[in-house]
């Protein structure tokens, strides 16, 4: 749980969500970010609803999704200072709803 919470808190610090744009990362980026969050939850003995996570991640703008995926390893490891990432502010409130996806 601690690792998942760390990833979510790190991402929440800068995530901006609007609607997912066309072209670019699309479903591949959604899958990569979702898989990382689900894996992190499993590693911390936390149950998370994958479909719920997918719905939240789909709301990311293309730019925000790309930025997160490009920095995914550092986010998971906690080695990146999220406040230095240039993610939009609009999605902050939406991204924190990932915590609603935790079923444990």
C-alpha positions in Angstrom: 0.0 0.0 0.0 2.8 2.4 0.9 4.4 2.1 -2.6 1.1 2.6 -4.4 0.2 5.5 -2.2 3.6 7.0 -2.9 3.1 6.7 -6.7 -0.4 8.2 -6.4 0.7 11.0 -4.2 3.7 11.7 -6.5 1.5 11.7 -9.5 -1.2 13.7 -7.8 1.2 16.5 -7.0 1.3 17.4 -10.7 -1.2 15.5 -12.7 -3.6 17.4 -14.9 -6.5 15.7 -16.5 -8.7 16.8 -19.3 -10.0 14.6 -22.0 -7.7 12.2 -23.7 -6.4 13.6 -27.0 -6.3 11.9 -30.4 -3.1 10.5 -31.9 0.1 9.9 -30.0 0.2 7.5 -27.0 -3.5 6.7 -26.9 -4.4 3.3 -25.6 -0.8 2.2 -25.3 0.0 4.9 -22.8 -3.2 4.2 -20.9 -2.3 0.6 -20.7 1.2 1.2 -19.6 0.3 3.7 -16.9 -2.6 1.5 -15.7 -0.4 -1.6 -15.6 2.2 0.2 -13.5 -0.4 1.4 -11.0 -2.0 -2.1 -10.8 1.4 -3.7 -10.4 2.4 -1.2 -7.7 -0.8 -1.9 -5.8 -0.3 -5.7 -6.0 3.3 -5.3 -4.8 2.0 -3.4 -1.8 -0.7 -6.0 -1.0 -3.5 -3.5 -2.0 -6.4 -4.5 -4.2 -7.3 -2.0 -6.9 -10.1 -2.1 -9.4 -8.3 -2.1 -12.8 -11.3 -1.0 -14.8 -11.7 2.0 -12.4 -8.0 2.9 -12.9 -8.4 2.7 -16.7 -11.4 5.1 -16.6 -9.4 7.7 -14.6 -6.2 7.3 -16.7 -8.3 7.7 -19.9 -9.2 11.2 -18.8 -5.6 12.3 -19.0 -4.8 14.7 -21.8 -2.4 13.3 -24.4 0.4 15.6 -23.1 -0.1 14.6 -19.5 -0.3 10.9 -20.3 3.0 11.1 -22.4 4.7 13.0 -19.6 3.7 10.4 -17.0 4.7 7.4 -19.2 8.0 9.0 -20.1 8.7 9.4 -16.3 7.0 6.3 -15.1 10.1 4.4 -13.8 11.2 7.5 -11.9 7.7 8.0 -10.5 7.5 4.4 -9.3 11.0 4.5 -7.8 10.3 7.9 -6.2 13.4 9.3 -7.7 11.7 12.2 -9.6 10.6 15.4 -8.0 7.0 15.5 -9.4 6.8 19.3 -8.9 9.4 19.6 -11.7 7.2 17.9 -14.3 5.1 20.3 -16.4 1.7 18.6 -16.1 -1.5 20.7 -16.3 -3.4 21.7 -13.2 -6.9 20.8 -14.4 -6.5 17.1 -13.8 -5.3 17.2 -10.2 -8.8 16.6 -8.7 -9.6 13.9 -11.2 -6.4 12.0 -10.7 -6.7 11.8 -7.0 -9.9 9.8 -7.6 -7.6 6.8 -8.3 -7.7 6.4 -4.5 -11.4 5.6 -5.0 -10.3 2.6 -7.1 -8.7 0.9 -4.1 -11.0 -1.8 -3.0 -9.2 -2.9 0.2 
